[in-house]
């Protein structure tokens, strides 16, 4: 990404015009909002440009990555660090976001790592109320390359994943289907 930025803007530290600011730290922000009973409709009313975006990586990979990196400490109320417990916390966080999107469709957007394509970027620009500039789309398609994590997912974790996506997302079939696509036709991680 640094090289893409450098080619486009040279040695400038900042772009001359900033139309959008992204603050990555989604779990910390989510925890703050949830733990402090923040009035989301009020925040949205007071901040018309504010948008919430959830890029969904493979939850099975995220589970094992969170354990490996120690990010599991960010999940409130986690009593055990078993992969199944961590996976459930990840999916519960997704469920909270999906419920917010259901209430505030024009301010919350999610997408899955397997959906990154030109159409998604056009939708993202529309969601952020930005011009879908051709150069931006092409650069994004080049830099949004997500490499598989190559984790070995234990059978019990896969079984738990299938159960939890059916249990938690029954009322949200689009999200449930997106999560299901992280499994192949045999029900194994892709």
Order of alpha helices (4+ residues) and beta strands (2+ residues): alpha-alpha-alpha-beta-alpha-alpha-beta-alpha-alpha-alpha-alpha
